[in-house]
Every structure is written in structure tokens, then in C-alpha cells.
Amino acid sequence: MKPLLPFAVLLALPLATAAQDWPNWRGPNFDGSTTAAGLPVKLAKDEHVVWRVDLPGPGASTPVVLGDRVFLSSVDSKEQKLVALCLDRASGKVLWRHDAGSGYRPAGKVMSAIQRDQRSTYVAPSPATDGETVLFFFGNGDLSAFDLDGTELWSRNLQKDYGDFAFQWTFSASPTLWEGRVFLPILQRDQPANGAGKEGAESFLLALDAQTGKEIYRHVRPSDAVMESLESYATAIPREANGRKELLVVGGDVITGHAPDTGKELWRWGTWNEGHREMWWRIVPSAVVGGDVALVCAPKRAPVYAVKLDGEGDLGDRGLVWRSEGKRNPVSSDVPTPLYYQDKFFVLSDVRGALSRVDPKTGAVEWTTDMPGRSPWRASPTGADGKVWCINHEGRLVVVDAKSGAILHEAELGEEDADHIRSTVVVAHNRIFVRTNASLYCFGREDTER
């Protein structure tokens, strides 16, 4: 793994200010946004490249950035291993690497040690760091914690400890690391899927101690959904406002708010699946908070829903602020989690091939931009420097003006015959990090790094 550009000797590794870091999948605000500015727009494989490194294998996980370190999970395709990587942010040099997989394989159909199904590897969940600990979670249940220098603190496999997951596809929620705890919502069907799982399996919110990996609680989360509609691939989103802390969890046809110290359910709203008639409405997008509402994306081509926050109990009809409307409604997302940026929601619709800016108070669509090409847009959008950054399955990067919706630039970054590129674009320390199937790019201007 060699950088394209030469650099001086490695610098020391002080921690940077939180505003410049990208510590988890959805960034410092858990909404896909950052305050970075002065970014180059006209990116290409040979333009504004600070460095590029070859990766040992593909993965949908997003890099996370803390100070002068970049953490990334990957598969090693040749060795058939799951690996945790730490790179130097200035040069791309590998500072440490560990095999992070236990080799655990669930019952039922399993393709390999790094892959359960043909659509993805186990490397879809993104790492998370709180400045002291960095977590790596994989779709086979392996969860490992390291200190920043790469010393393993603890490791366990959640399928081994809590039973094999019952999901149609590979489980891919990212861990949420918040106030010394690790949170993972395991919302699964209550019967076997593809030979894995068991009859009567429960869905639950799991909380572990970040320093030891020991269970703090396992809170069962009930739902009236059926079959695949019980399943969720969404990440728990933390929120602190009006003197209350809570975790937002989406899945099983409802959104719920939970007390982080006990897991107790504070409120719930739903459903987008009236009468729970649809059996195949698994949830992929996580909730995103904008102002006083949480945005929830119903599956397939269904609407998005803005739900009132700070409630108690079952919110019922009073909990719905607005829903997107229209027979050919562009505001719908099956896979990407929306962005909240500059007081607006940005919904990237993989089912419509469009990006829309939406008023969070009313649901009014302020503009819609058709995304180019035919390849799916399933990576979640990123907001930075007055722009929205998106990448599709074949590695086409599109930069959209956040105010007007105009496409400012397109760049082809994927390798030949690239497909299934789903890693979110990351912006940290005035650098842009883009993961393709084979490479991690770092773009930027030399005069703007901090």
C-alpha cells in the first residue's frame, strides 16, 4: 500500500478538535454534515489527490477520522480475513493492522469467512471512536475494541453470545459509541431466515461498556410487524435536547426513543405499514434529526415521515408532523440515510434516482435534481462546504450545490467494472475521503489542511 505522493516523516498524533473529526458513520453531528470549508470541487483520479492507498478488499464501511488517524474496516480477499486498519491521515501510511475476525460462521447458508450473501461482505458496519477507544464491528457479529495505538482492549462475537442473527441479508448496523457505552439495535425476525436464527427470536437494544465490552443491558423491543418487516439495518442515533438524552431506533414498522442509561422505551410512533400488511418491508436508512423532528424513510417507494420529538408514550396521529406526498414523489429512500445540513433535509432517493432538498418544518420540496447515470445511488449523502457529496455503485462522485441543486462536478473514481460501491463520502480536516472497491482516496488542497 503506497501513497501516490511523497511525504515527510510521520508527524506526531495529537487529537484534533471534535469539529474537524469524523468519528462515526454519520459524522460529528450524527446527521451526515460537517462545517468544513475550502474544499476542492473538481476531483479526479489525478487531480487534487493527496494520496491513494490500495485496500486489501472491498467493503461498504465508511472510514472514520480522529486527529491524524484514519480508521477503516476491510476484508482481506486473498487471506479471507476481516481486518481493522489505522492509517496516517497525512500520508495514508498504515500505522497498524489487526485481524479482527474470529472466524465465527452462523448456521444456514454462508458463502465464505468474509461473506454471507452475494450482495455484500461482512464489512458494511463502520467503525466508531470516542477519542480513546475505536470499535470495529462486522456483519458476522465480531465486535472488537482497540486503543488508538492498536492495542486490543476486548473482543467478542454477538452471534455467539446472543444467538445467530435472523436476517434475510447480512446484518449491517454500525455501532454507536456514546458516553462510554456501545449501542447496537439488533432488530430481527422472530423465525429463522436462510437457516439462521430461531423461532421466537427477540429484537433488542444492546448496551455494552466501551472499556470492557461487558453487557450493561439487553432491552427487548417489541413490535407487531411480521416476517422481514421486523428486520432493521439502521444504526441507533443519539440525541440530547431540552434536558433529555435518548437513542432513536428505527425498525419493525415503528420509530422509538430510548433512555440510554437503561434502554427503557420513552416513546414510539408508527406505523408506515398500516395493519402490518407488508411482510417484506425491512428498514435500511437510519433516522436523522432536523430541528424538532426525526425523519424516517419507509421502505421501497414509500414516503418519508417527519415525527415530532420530545413526546411520551405512543404518539399516535399527533406524532406525525408531515409526510412526503405525490404519486411520483421524488422524496423517498429505500437505502440511503438522509442528510440534515444548513437547516434542510436532503433526501437521496435510490428508487427515484434523485436528490431533493426538503423543508424540515413543512415537508415542502424546494428543489429536486435528477442524478446522472443508471447505476444505483445507495451511499448516504454528505454535507460540507455548501455542497452535497454523493457517490453511486460504480464510483461516480457527484457534487451538488446545496442552495440551488445544480450539479457542480462529476468524477469517475471507480475501477473498471466497479459495482456495489456504497461507502459514504467523508470530510474531515479539510480533506475528502472516498472509498471505492479497491482504493481509499484522500483529496484536498495542500494549503487548507488542519
DRENDO-1510 file (C-alpha; in Angstrom, 1 decimal, always signed):
<recs>
REC; n; res; u; v; w
REC; 1; MET; +0.0; +0.0; +0.0 .
REC; 2; LYS; +1.9; +3.1; -1.2 .
REC; 3; PRO; +0.8; +6.7; -1.4 .
REC; 4; LEU; +0.9; +8.4; -4.8 .
REC; 5; LEU; +2.6; +11.4; -3.4 .
REC; 6; PRO; +5.7; +11.5; -1.2 .
REC; 7; PHE; +5.5; +13.0; +2.3 .
REC; 8; ALA; +7.9; +13.8; +5.0 .
REC; 9; VAL; +8.3; +11.6; +8.1 .
REC; 10; LEU; +5.2; +10.9; +10.1 .
REC; 11; LEU; +4.0; +13.6; +12.4 .
REC; 12; ALA; +3.1; +13.1; +16.0 .
REC; 13; LEU; -0.5; +12.1; +16.5 .
REC; 14; PRO; -2.3; +14.7; +18.7 .
REC; 15; LEU; -6.1; +14.7; +18.9 .
REC; 16; ALA; -7.8; +17.4; +16.9 .
REC; 17; THR; -10.9; +19.4; +17.8 .
REC; 18; ALA; -14.1; +17.4; +17.5 .
REC; 19; ALA; -15.5; +19.8; +14.9 .
REC; 20; GLN; -12.8; +18.6; +12.5 .
REC; 21; ASP; -13.1; +14.9; +13.1 .
REC; 22; TRP; -15.5; +12.4; +11.6 .
REC; 23; PRO; -15.8; +9.9; +14.5 .
REC; 24; ASN; -18.6; +7.7; +13.2 .
REC; 25; TRP; -20.5; +6.7; +10.1 .
REC; 26; ARG; -22.7; +9.9; +10.0 .
REC; 27; GLY; -20.1; +12.3; +11.2 .
REC; 28; PRO; -19.7; +14.6; +14.2 .
REC; 29; ASN; -23.3; +15.6; +14.4 .
REC; 30; PHE; -24.8; +12.1; +13.6 .
REC; 31; ASP; -26.6; +13.7; +10.6 .
REC; 32; GLY; -24.0; +13.5; +7.7 .
REC; 33; SER; -22.8; +17.1; +8.0 .
REC; 34; THR; -19.7; +19.0; +8.9 .
REC; 35; THR; -18.6; +22.6; +8.9 .
REC; 36; ALA; -15.5; +22.1; +6.7 .
REC; 37; ALA; -14.8; +24.7; +4.1 .
REC; 38; GLY; -12.4; +25.5; +1.3 .
REC; 39; LEU; -12.7; +22.0; -0.3 .
REC; 40; PRO; -11.7; +21.4; -3.9 .
REC; 41; VAL; -14.6; +20.6; -6.2 .
REC; 42; LYS; -13.1; +19.3; -9.4 .
REC; 43; LEU; -11.8; +16.0; -8.2 .
REC; 44; ALA; -10.4; +13.2; -10.4 .
REC; 45; LYS; -8.2; +10.2; -10.1 .
REC; 46; ASP; -5.3; +12.5; -11.0 .
REC; 47; GLU; -6.5; +15.9; -9.6 .
REC; 48; HIS; -6.3; +17.1; -6.0 .
REC; 49; VAL; -5.2; +13.7; -4.9 .
REC; 50; VAL; -3.2; +14.0; -1.6 .
REC; 51; TRP; -2.7; +10.2; -1.5 .
REC; 52; ARG; -4.3; +6.9; -2.6 .
REC; 53; VAL; -3.8; +3.6; -1.0 .
REC; 54; ASP; -4.7; +0.1; -2.2 .
REC; 55; LEU; -7.2; -1.7; +0.1 .
REC; 56; PRO; -7.0; -5.5; +0.7 .
REC; 57; GLY; -10.6; -5.9; -0.3 .
REC; 58; PRO; -14.0; -4.3; -0.8 .
REC; 59; GLY; -16.4; -3.1; +1.8 .
REC; 60; ALA; -19.3; -0.7; +2.3 .
REC; 61; SER; -18.0; +0.6; +5.6 .
REC; 62; THR; -17.1; +4.3; +5.9 .
REC; 63; PRO; -13.7; +5.5; +7.2 .
REC; 64; VAL; -13.7; +7.4; +10.4 .
REC; 65; VAL; -11.2; +10.2; +11.2 .
REC; 66; LEU; -9.8; +11.2; +14.5 .
REC; 67; GLY; -6.9; +13.7; +14.7 .
REC; 68; ASP; -4.1; +12.4; +12.5 .
REC; 69; ARG; -5.6; +8.9; +12.2 .
REC; 70; VAL; -8.0; +7.2; +9.8 .
REC; 71; PHE; -9.7; +4.0; +10.9 .
REC; 72; LEU; -11.2; +1.6; +8.4 .
REC; 73; SER; -12.5; -1.9; +8.4 .
REC; 74; SER; -12.0; -4.2; +5.4 .
REC; 75; VAL; -11.8; -7.7; +4.2 .
REC; 76; ASP; -8.6; -9.2; +3.0 .
REC; 77; SER; -9.9; -11.0; -0.1 .
REC; 78; LYS; -6.8; -13.1; -0.6 .
REC; 79; GLU; -6.4; -14.2; +3.0 .
REC; 80; GLN; -10.2; -14.4; +3.6 .
REC; 81; LYS; -10.0; -12.4; +6.8 .
REC; 82; LEU; -11.7; -9.4; +8.4 .
REC; 83; VAL; -9.2; -6.7; +9.2 .
REC; 84; ALA; -9.1; -3.4; +11.2 .
REC; 85; LEU; -6.8; -0.7; +9.8 .
REC; 86; CYS; -5.4; +2.5; +11.1 .
REC; 87; LEU; -3.8; +4.9; +8.6 .
REC; 88; ASP; -1.9; +8.1; +8.9 .
REC; 89; ARG; -4.1; +10.9; +7.7 .
REC; 90; ALA; -1.3; +12.9; +6.2 .
REC; 91; SER; +0.3; +10.2; +4.1 .
REC; 92; GLY; -2.0; +7.2; +4.0 .
REC; 93; LYS; +0.7; +5.0; +5.6 .
REC; 94; VAL; -0.6; +2.0; +7.5 .
REC; 95; LEU; +0.2; +2.6; +11.2 .
REC; 96; TRP; -1.3; -0.6; +12.4 .
REC; 97; ARG; -3.4; -3.5; +11.2 .
REC; 98; HIS; -5.1; -6.4; +13.0 .
REC; 99; ASP; -7.0; -9.4; +12.0 .
REC; 100; ALA; -10.4; -8.6; +13.7 .
REC; 101; GLY; -12.4; -11.6; +12.8 .
REC; 102; SER; -13.0; -14.7; +15.0 .
REC; 103; GLY; -14.0; -16.9; +12.1 .
REC; 104; TYR; -17.4; -17.3; +13.6 .
REC; 105; ARG; -20.0; -18.5; +11.0 .
REC; 106; PRO; -23.7; -18.7; +11.7 .
REC; 107; ALA; -25.9; -21.6; +10.8 .
REC; 108; GLY; -27.5; -21.7; +7.4 .
REC; 109; LYS; -26.1; -20.6; +4.0 .
REC; 110; VAL; -22.7; -18.9; +4.3 .
REC; 111; MET; -20.6; -18.2; +1.3 .
REC; 112; SER; -17.2; -17.7; +3.0 .
REC; 113; ALA; -15.5; -16.5; +6.1 .
REC; 114; ILE; -16.0; -12.9; +4.9 .
REC; 115; GLN; -19.3; -13.1; +3.2 .
REC; 116; ARG; -22.8; -14.4; +4.0 .
REC; 117; ASP; -24.7; -13.4; +0.8 .
REC; 118; GLN; -23.8; -12.3; -2.7 .
REC; 119; ARG; -24.8; -8.6; -2.2 .
REC; 120; SER; -22.2; -7.7; +0.4 .
REC; 121; THR; -19.3; -8.8; +2.6 .
REC; 122; TYR; -19.4; -8.6; +6.4 .
REC; 123; VAL; -17.7; -5.2; +6.1 .
REC; 124; ALA; -20.8; -2.9; +5.9 .
REC; 125; PRO; -20.8; -1.6; +9.5 .
REC; 126; SER; -18.5; +1.4; +10.0 .
REC; 127; PRO; -16.0; +1.9; +12.9 .
REC; 128; ALA; -16.7; +4.4; +15.7 .
REC; 129; THR; -14.4; +6.2; +18.1 .
REC; 130; ASP; -14.8; +8.5; +21.1 .
REC; 131; GLY; -11.2; +9.7; +21.2 .
REC; 132; GLU; -9.9; +7.0; +23.4 .
REC; 133; THR; -11.4; +3.8; +22.0 .
REC; 134; VAL; -12.1; +2.7; +18.4 .
REC; 135; LEU; -14.6; +0.0; +17.7 .
REC; 136; PHE; -14.8; -2.3; +14.7 .
REC; 137; PHE; -18.0; -4.3; +14.1 .
REC; 138; PHE; -18.6; -6.9; +11.4 .
REC; 139; GLY; -21.7; -8.5; +10.0 .
REC; 140; ASN; -20.9; -11.9; +11.4 .
REC; 141; GLY; -21.2; -10.5; +14.9 .
REC; 142; ASP; -17.5; -9.8; +15.6 .
REC; 143; LEU; -17.0; -6.7; +17.8 .
REC; 144; SER; -13.5; -5.5; +18.8 .
REC; 145; ALA; -12.2; -2.5; +20.7 .
REC; 146; PHE; -8.7; -1.1; +20.4 .
REC; 147; ASP; -6.9; +1.9; +21.9 .
REC; 148; LEU; -5.6; +4.4; +19.5 .
REC; 149; ASP; -2.2; +2.8; +19.3 .
REC; 150; GLY; -3.8; -0.5; +18.2 .
REC; 151; THR; -3.7; -2.5; +21.5 .
REC; 152; GLU; -6.8; -4.7; +21.7 .
REC; 153; LEU; -8.9; -3.9; +24.7 .
REC; 154; TRP; -11.6; -6.6; +24.3 .
REC; 155; SER; -13.3; -8.7; +21.7 .
REC; 156; ARG; -16.5; -10.7; +21.5 .
REC; 157; ASN; -18.9; -12.2; +18.9 .
REC; 158; LEU; -22.5; -11.1; +19.4 .
REC; 159; GLN; -24.0; -14.1; +17.5 .
REC; 160; LYS; -22.1; -16.5; +19.7 .
REC; 161; ASP; -23.2; -14.7; +22.8 .
REC; 162; TYR; -26.8; -13.9; +21.9 .
REC; 163; GLY; -27.8; -16.4; +19.2 .
REC; 164; ASP; -27.4; -16.3; +15.5 .
REC; 165; PHE; -29.0; -13.3; +13.8 .
REC; 166; ALA; -32.2; -13.8; +11.9 .
REC; 167; PHE; -31.9; -11.6; +8.8 .
REC; 168; GLN; -32.6; -12.1; +5.2 .
REC; 169; TRP; -29.4; -10.3; +4.3 .
REC; 170; THR; -26.1; -9.6; +6.2 .
REC; 171; PHE; -26.7; -7.5; +9.3 .
REC; 172; SER; -25.0; -4.1; +8.9 .
REC; 173; ALA; -25.9; -1.6; +11.6 .
REC; 174; SER; -22.9; +0.4; +12.8 .
REC; 175; PRO; -22.1; +0.6; +16.5 .
REC; 176; THR; -23.0; +3.9; +18.3 .
REC; 177; LEU; -20.3; +4.9; +20.8 .
REC; 178; TRP; -21.7; +7.5; +23.2 .
REC; 179; GLU; -20.8; +8.5; +26.7 .
REC; 180; GLY; -18.8; +5.4; +27.5 .
REC; 181; ARG; -21.3; +2.9; +26.1 .
REC; 182; VAL; -21.6; +0.9; +22.9 .
REC; 183; PHE; -25.2; +0.7; +21.5 .
REC; 184; LEU; -26.4; -1.8; +18.9 .
REC; 185; PRO; -30.0; -2.3; +17.9 .
REC; 186; ILE; -30.5; -5.9; +16.9 .
REC; 187; LEU; -34.0; -5.9; +15.3 .
REC; 188; GLN; -34.5; -9.2; +13.6 .
REC; 189; ARG; -37.3; -11.5; +12.6 .
REC; 190; ASP; -38.8; -13.9; +15.1 .
REC; 191; GLN; -38.2; -17.0; +13.0 .
REC; 192; PRO; -35.2; -18.4; +11.1 .
REC; 193; ALA; -34.0; -16.7; +7.9 .
REC; 194; ASN; -31.9; -18.6; +5.4 .
REC; 195; GLY; -31.4; -21.3; +8.0 .
REC; 196; ALA; -30.0; -18.9; +10.7 .
REC; 197; GLY; -31.8; -17.7; +13.8 .
REC; 198; LYS; -34.6; -19.4; +15.7 .
REC; 199; GLU; -38.3; -19.4; +16.3 .
REC; 200; GLY; -39.3; -16.8; +18.9 .
REC; 201; ALA; -36.1; -14.8; +18.5 .
REC; 202; GLU; -36.4; -11.4; +20.2 .
REC; 203; SER; -35.4; -8.0; +18.9 .
REC; 204; PHE; -33.4; -5.9; +21.4 .
REC; 205; LEU; -31.3; -2.8; +22.1 .
REC; 206; LEU; -27.9; -3.9; +23.4 .
REC; 207; ALA; -25.7; -1.6; +25.5 .
REC; 208; LEU; -22.1; -2.6; +26.4 .
REC; 209; ASP; -19.4; -0.9; +28.4 .
REC; 210; ALA; -16.9; +0.6; +26.0 .
REC; 211; GLN; -13.9; -0.1; +28.1 .
REC; 212; THR; -14.6; -3.8; +28.9 .
REC; 213; GLY; -17.3; -5.0; +26.4 .
REC; 214; LYS; -19.4; -6.2; +29.3 .
REC; 215; GLU; -23.2; -6.1; +29.0 .
REC; 216; ILE; -24.9; -3.1; +30.6 .
REC; 217; TYR; -28.4; -4.1; +29.5 .
REC; 218; ARG; -30.3; -6.0; +26.8 .
REC; 219; HIS; -33.6; -4.3; +26.4 .
REC; 220; VAL; -36.2; -6.2; +24.5 .
REC; 221; ARG; -38.0; -4.1; +21.9 .
REC; 222; PRO; -41.4; -5.5; +20.9 .
REC; 223; SER; -43.1; -5.0; +17.5 .
REC; 224; ASP; -46.3; -6.1; +15.8 .
REC; 225; ALA; -44.5; -6.3; +12.4 .
REC; 226; VAL; -44.2; -9.7; +10.7 .
REC; 227; MET; -41.6; -11.6; +8.7 .
REC; 228; GLU; -38.9; -9.4; +7.1 .
REC; 229; SER; -40.6; -6.2; +8.2 .
REC; 230; LEU; -39.3; -7.0; +11.7 .
REC; 231; GLU; -35.7; -6.5; +10.4 .
REC; 232; SER; -33.7; -3.3; +10.5 .
REC; 233; TYR; -30.2; -2.5; +9.3 .
REC; 234; ALA; -30.4; +1.0; +10.8 .
REC; 235; THR; -28.0; +2.5; +13.3 .
REC; 236; ALA; -29.1; +3.9; +16.7 .
REC; 237; ILE; -28.9; +7.8; +16.6 .
REC; 238; PRO; -28.2; +9.6; +19.8 .
REC; 239; ARG; -29.9; +12.9; +20.6 .
REC; 240; GLU; -29.6; +15.4; +23.5 .
REC; 241; ALA; -32.1; +18.3; +23.7 .
REC; 242; ASN; -34.4; +20.0; +26.2 .
REC; 243; GLY; -32.7; +18.3; +29.1 .
REC; 244; ARG; -33.3; +14.8; +27.8 .
REC; 245; LYS; -31.0; +12.2; +26.3 .
REC; 246; GLU; -32.3; +9.5; +24.1 .
REC; 247; LEU; -31.5; +7.0; +21.4 .
REC; 248; LEU; -33.6; +6.9; +18.2 .
REC; 249; VAL; -34.2; +3.4; +16.9 .
REC; 250; VAL; -36.0; +2.6; +13.6 .
REC; 251; GLY; -37.4; -0.8; +12.6 .
REC; 252; GLY; -40.3; -3.2; +13.0 .
REC; 253; ASP; -42.6; -0.7; +11.4 .
REC; 254; VAL; -42.0; +1.9; +14.1 .
REC; 255; ILE; -39.5; +4.5; +15.4 .
REC; 256; THR; -38.8; +4.5; +19.2 .
REC; 257; GLY; -36.9; +6.7; +21.6 .
REC; 258; HIS; -35.0; +5.1; +24.4 .
REC; 259; ALA; -33.3; +6.2; +27.6 .
REC; 260; PRO; -29.5; +5.5; +27.0 .
REC; 261; ASP; -28.8; +4.5; +30.6 .
REC; 262; THR; -31.5; +1.8; +30.9 .
REC; 263; GLY; -32.8; +1.2; +27.4 .
REC; 264; LYS; -36.3; +2.0; +28.6 .
REC; 265; GLU; -38.7; +3.0; +25.8 .
REC; 266; LEU; -39.7; +6.6; +26.2 .
REC; 267; TRP; -42.0; +6.9; +23.2 .
REC; 268; ARG; -42.9; +5.4; +19.9 .
REC; 269; TRP; -44.5; +6.4; +16.6 .
REC; 270; GLY; -45.8; +4.3; +13.8 .
REC; 271; THR; -46.7; +2.9; +11.5 .
REC; 272; TRP; -45.9; +3.4; +7.8 .
REC; 273; ASN; -47.2; -0.2; +7.3 .
REC; 274; GLU; -50.9; +0.1; +8.2 .
REC; 275; GLY; -52.2; -3.2; +9.5 .
REC; 276; HIS; -48.7; -4.6; +9.1 .
REC; 277; ARG; -49.8; -6.0; +5.7 .
REC; 278; GLU; -46.4; -5.8; +4.1 .
REC; 279; MET; -44.2; -8.7; +5.2 .
REC; 280; TRP; -41.1; -7.6; +3.2 .
REC; 281; TRP; -40.6; -4.0; +4.4 .
REC; 282; ARG; -37.2; -4.3; +6.1 .
REC; 283; ILE; -35.7; -0.9; +7.1 .
REC; 284; VAL; -32.2; +0.2; +6.0 .
REC; 285; PRO; -32.0; +4.0; +6.5 .
REC; 286; SER; -31.3; +5.3; +10.0 .
REC; 287; ALA; -33.3; +8.2; +11.5 .
REC; 288; VAL; -31.9; +11.7; +11.1 .
REC; 289; VAL; -32.8; +14.6; +13.4 .
REC; 290; GLY; -33.5; +18.1; +12.0 .
REC; 291; GLY; -34.8; +20.7; +14.3 .
REC; 292; ASP; -37.7; +19.3; +16.3 .
REC; 293; VAL; -38.4; +16.3; +14.1 .
REC; 294; ALA; -36.9; +13.0; +13.2 .
REC; 295; LEU; -37.1; +11.9; +9.6 .
REC; 296; VAL; -37.9; +8.2; +8.9 .
REC; 297; CYS; -37.8; +6.6; +5.5 .
REC; 298; ALA; -40.3; +3.9; +4.8 .
REC; 299; PRO; -39.1; +1.1; +2.5 .
REC; 300; LYS; -39.2; +0.6; -1.2 .
REC; 301; ARG; -41.0; +3.6; -2.8 .
REC; 302; ALA; -43.0; +4.6; +0.3 .
REC; 303; PRO; -43.0; +8.1; +1.7 .
REC; 304; VAL; -40.7; +9.7; +4.3 .
REC; 305; TYR; -42.2; +10.7; +7.6 .
REC; 306; ALA; -41.3; +13.6; +9.9 .
REC; 307; VAL; -42.0; +12.6; +13.5 .
REC; 308; LYS; -42.4; +15.0; +16.4 .
REC; 309; LEU; -39.7; +14.7; +19.1 .
REC; 310; ASP; -39.8; +15.1; +22.9 .
REC; 311; GLY; -43.0; +13.1; +23.3 .
REC; 312; GLU; -44.1; +10.4; +25.8 .
REC; 313; GLY; -45.7; +7.0; +25.2 .
REC; 314; ASP; -47.4; +6.0; +22.0 .
REC; 315; LEU; -47.6; +9.3; +20.0 .
REC; 316; GLY; -50.3; +8.1; +17.6 .
REC; 317; ASP; -51.6; +10.6; +15.0 .
REC; 318; ARG; -50.4; +13.6; +17.0 .
REC; 319; GLY; -46.8; +12.5; +16.5 .
REC; 320; LEU; -46.8; +12.9; +12.7 .
REC; 321; VAL; -45.7; +16.4; +11.6 .
REC; 322; TRP; -45.8; +15.7; +7.8 .
REC; 323; ARG; -45.2; +13.0; +5.2 .
REC; 324; SER; -44.0; +13.3; +1.7 .
REC; 325; GLU; -46.7; +13.2; -0.9 .
REC; 326; GLY; -47.3; +12.7; -4.6 .
REC; 327; LYS; -47.9; +9.8; -6.9 .
REC; 328; ARG; -44.4; +10.1; -8.4 .
REC; 329; ASN; -42.9; +11.5; -5.2 .
REC; 330; PRO; -39.1; +12.0; -5.5 .
REC; 331; VAL; -38.8; +12.2; -1.7 .
REC; 332; SER; -38.4; +8.5; -0.9 .
REC; 333; SER; -35.4; +6.4; +0.1 .
REC; 334; ASP; -35.1; +2.7; +0.3 .
REC; 335; VAL; -31.4; +2.5; +1.3 .
REC; 336; PRO; -29.5; +5.9; +1.8 .
REC; 337; THR; -30.0; +7.7; +5.1 .
REC; 338; PRO; -30.9; +11.4; +4.5 .
REC; 339; LEU; -28.7; +14.3; +5.3 .
REC; 340; TYR; -29.5; +17.3; +7.6 .
REC; 341; TYR; -27.4; +20.3; +6.5 .
REC; 342; GLN; -27.8; +24.0; +6.7 .
REC; 343; ASP; -31.2; +23.6; +8.3 .
REC; 344; LYS; -32.6; +21.5; +5.5 .
REC; 345; PHE; -33.1; +17.8; +4.8 .
REC; 346; PHE; -31.5; +16.3; +1.7 .
REC; 347; VAL; -33.1; +13.0; +0.7 .
REC; 348; LEU; -31.2; +10.9; -1.9 .
REC; 349; SER; -33.7; +8.6; -3.5 .
REC; 350; ASP; -32.2; +5.4; -4.8 .
REC; 351; VAL; -35.6; +4.3; -6.1 .
REC; 352; ARG; -36.2; +7.6; -8.0 .
REC; 353; GLY; -32.6; +8.4; -8.9 .
REC; 354; ALA; -33.0; +12.0; -7.5 .
REC; 355; LEU; -31.7; +14.3; -4.7 .
REC; 356; SER; -34.2; +16.6; -3.1 .
REC; 357; ARG; -33.9; +19.5; -0.6 .
REC; 358; VAL; -36.8; +19.5; +1.9 .
REC; 359; ASP; -38.0; +22.0; +4.5 .
REC; 360; PRO; -38.0; +20.2; +7.8 .
REC; 361; LYS; -41.0; +22.1; +9.2 .
REC; 362; THR; -43.4; +21.6; +6.4 .
REC; 363; GLY; -42.1; +18.9; +4.1 .
REC; 364; ALA; -42.1; +21.3; +1.1 .
REC; 365; VAL; -39.8; +20.2; -1.7 .
REC; 366; GLU; -37.5; +23.1; -2.5 .
REC; 367; TRP; -35.7; +21.5; -5.4 .
REC; 368; THR; -35.1; +18.1; -6.9 .
REC; 369; THR; -32.1; +17.2; -9.0 .
REC; 370; ASP; -32.0; +14.1; -11.2 .
REC; 371; MET; -28.8; +12.1; -10.5 .
REC; 372; PRO; -26.9; +11.1; -13.6 .
REC; 373; GLY; -26.3; +7.6; -14.9 .
REC; 374; ARG; -28.1; +4.3; -14.4 .
REC; 375; SER; -26.1; +2.9; -11.5 .
REC; 376; PRO; -27.9; +2.9; -8.1 .
REC; 377; TRP; -27.2; +5.7; -5.6 .
REC; 378; ARG; -27.2; +3.9; -2.3 .
REC; 379; ALA; -24.4; +5.5; -0.3 .
REC; 380; SER; -25.7; +8.2; +2.1 .
REC; 381; PRO; -25.1; +11.8; +1.1 .
REC; 382; THR; -22.6; +14.1; +2.9 .
REC; 383; GLY; -23.0; +17.8; +3.5 .
REC; 384; ALA; -19.9; +20.0; +3.6 .
REC; 385; ASP; -18.6; +23.4; +2.3 .
REC; 386; GLY; -22.1; +24.4; +0.9 .
REC; 387; LYS; -22.3; +21.2; -1.1 .
REC; 388; VAL; -23.8; +17.7; -1.1 .
REC; 389; TRP; -21.4; +14.9; -1.9 .
REC; 390; CYS; -22.8; +11.7; -3.3 .
REC; 391; ILE; -21.3; +8.5; -4.9 .
REC; 392; ASN; -23.0; +5.7; -6.7 .
REC; 393; HIS; -22.4; +1.9; -7.1 .
REC; 394; GLU; -19.9; +2.4; -10.0 .
REC; 395; GLY; -17.9; +5.1; -8.2 .
REC; 396; ARG; -19.3; +8.2; -9.9 .
REC; 397; LEU; -18.9; +11.1; -7.5 .
REC; 398; VAL; -21.3; +13.9; -7.9 .
REC; 399; VAL; -21.0; +17.3; -6.1 .
REC; 400; VAL; -24.3; +19.3; -5.8 .
REC; 401; ASP; -24.8; +22.9; -4.8 .
REC; 402; ALA; -26.8; +22.8; -1.5 .
REC; 403; LYS; -28.6; +26.0; -2.3 .
REC; 404; SER; -29.6; +25.6; -5.9 .
REC; 405; GLY; -29.4; +21.9; -6.6 .
REC; 406; ALA; -27.1; +22.4; -9.5 .
REC; 407; ILE; -24.6; +19.7; -10.3 .
REC; 408; LEU; -21.2; +21.3; -9.9 .
REC; 409; HIS; -18.9; +18.4; -10.8 .
REC; 410; GLU; -18.9; +14.7; -11.7 .
REC; 411; ALA; -15.9; +12.4; -11.3 .
REC; 412; GLU; -15.4; +8.7; -12.3 .
REC; 413; LEU; -13.4; +7.2; -9.4 .
REC; 414; GLY; -14.4; +3.6; -9.6 .
REC; 415; GLU; -12.2; +0.9; -11.0 .
REC; 416; GLU; -13.1; -0.9; -14.3 .
REC; 417; ASP; -16.3; -2.8; -13.9 .
REC; 418; ALA; -16.8; -1.4; -10.4 .
REC; 419; ASP; -20.1; -2.1; -8.7 .
REC; 420; HIS; -21.6; -2.1; -5.2 .
REC; 421; ILE; -19.6; +1.0; -4.0 .
REC; 422; ARG; -21.7; +2.2; -1.0 .
REC; 423; SER; -19.2; +3.8; +1.4 .
REC; 424; THR; -20.3; +7.3; +2.4 .
REC; 425; VAL; -18.0; +10.2; +1.4 .
REC; 426; VAL; -16.2; +11.5; +4.5 .
REC; 427; VAL; -15.0; +15.1; +5.0 .
REC; 428; ALA; -12.6; +15.8; +7.9 .
REC; 429; HIS; -9.7; +18.3; +8.5 .
REC; 430; ASN; -10.4; +19.8; +5.1 .
REC; 431; ARG; -9.8; +16.5; +3.4 .
REC; 432; ILE; -12.3; +14.4; +1.4 .
REC; 433; PHE; -12.0; +10.6; +1.8 .
REC; 434; VAL; -13.6; +8.4; -0.8 .
REC; 435; ARG; -13.6; +4.6; -0.7 .
REC; 436; THR; -14.0; +2.5; -3.8 .
REC; 437; ASN; -13.8; -1.3; -4.1 .
REC; 438; ALA; -10.1; -1.3; -4.3 .
REC; 439; SER; -8.8; +2.1; -3.0 .
REC; 440; LEU; -9.1; +4.8; -0.4 .
REC; 441; TYR; -8.6; +8.3; -1.9 .
REC; 442; CYS; -7.7; +11.4; +0.1 .
REC; 443; PHE; -8.4; +14.6; -1.8 .
REC; 444; GLY; -7.6; +18.2; -0.7 .
REC; 445; ARG; -5.7; +21.4; -1.2 .
REC; 446; GLU; -2.3; +21.5; +0.5 .
REC; 447; ASP; -2.9; +25.0; +1.8 .
REC; 448; THR; -6.2; +24.0; +3.7 .
REC; 449; GLU; -5.2; +21.1; +5.9 .
REC; 450; ARG; -5.8; +21.5; +9.6 .
</recs>
